[in-house]
Amino acid sequence: MKLARVIGTVVSTRKVDSIRDLKILMIQPLDEKLEPAGSPVAAIDTVQAGYRDLVYFTLSREAALALPDPFSPVDASITGIVDQVNIEDIGISNKESIFHQETVKKVTS
């Protein structure tokens, strides 16, 4: 699962029968700092999310499993609305420089 922000809706006049009654939303994937990461994605809404909601979503085959018909032709689906995000440990703040140093050490050894 990944976090995203709902940034818009998709209007479709024709859909496959298995997703006919489902809403399609545009979502912007987010990184661990809740900043935009990558390109927006069209996703099937299974939880009645709204504009600017923070949501989590699944991709690939797992996206179809969240739908009433698990054989629906979808690549992304919104599977939850996020109420709150708590980050207790930011992890390694300088991981790029640490891993770069490790690589340099191995190459020079």
N, C-alpha and C positions, 0 to 999 in steps of 0.2 A: 504494500500500500504506500501511496505517496500523498503528500498534501498539495492542494491547489486552491486558487481563488476563482470563484465564478465571475467571468467578465462579460458574459453576454448570452444570447439565445440564438438558436438556429431555427429558421422557419423552413419546413419541408412540406411540399404539397403532395408528395408521394413517398411512401415508406414500405418496406417489407412488412408483411402481415404481422410478424412476430414482434415488431417494435412500433406498430401503428399508434397505440395509445400512450406511448412513452415520450417524454420531453427530451430534447437534445439541447445541451448547454455547452457553451465555450468556456473552457477552464484554462487558467494559467498555472502550470506546475511551479512549485516553490522549492527553494533549497532549505537547508537546516536553519537558516536565519530568517525564513519566511520572505525571502526576496525572489523575484521572478527568475526562473531557471529553465531555459529552453523555449520552445515555441508553444503557442496555445494549442489545445487539443479539443476536438469535439467529442463529448462524452454523453452517454445515455444517463439520464437522471433517474435513479431508483428510490430516492429519498425525499423528493419534493424540495430541493435546494432552491435558493433564490439568489438574485444578483448580489454580488460582493460577499456571499457566504464563504467561509473557510470550510473546505470539504476534503475528504480523502477519497482516493479513486484507485481502481485497479486497471491493469492493461492486459492485452493479449487474450489468451484463452480464458483466463480467470474472469475477465470482464463479462463474458457471456454467461458465466455460471451464476452471476448475481441477478439475472433476468428470469422472468417466468418461463421462458423457453430457452433452456441452456444451449441450444444450437442456433441462436440468433447470430447474424453476421455483424458483430460489433467488435471494436478494438479497445474501447475504453468505456468504463461505467463508473459513475459516482456511487459509492457505497455507504457514505456516512457524512454527517454534518459535524464539524468540530466545534465544541462549546468552549474549550480552553486548551491552551498549550503551555506546559510547564517544562522548562529546560533547566535541570539541576546542575549538569556538568557540561561545559562547552567543549570538553575533549581537549585535544592537543591544539593549542592556538597557533602554533608555528609548524604544523606538520610538513608543509612543503619544504622548509629549510632543513628540517631534521632528516627527511627521507632523501633529500638531495645530498646531504652530507654523507649519509650511509652509502649512497651509490658511488660518490667520489672516493670514499675509503676503499670500497671493494674493487674499484677500477684501478686505483693506484697501488694496491697491495699485490 
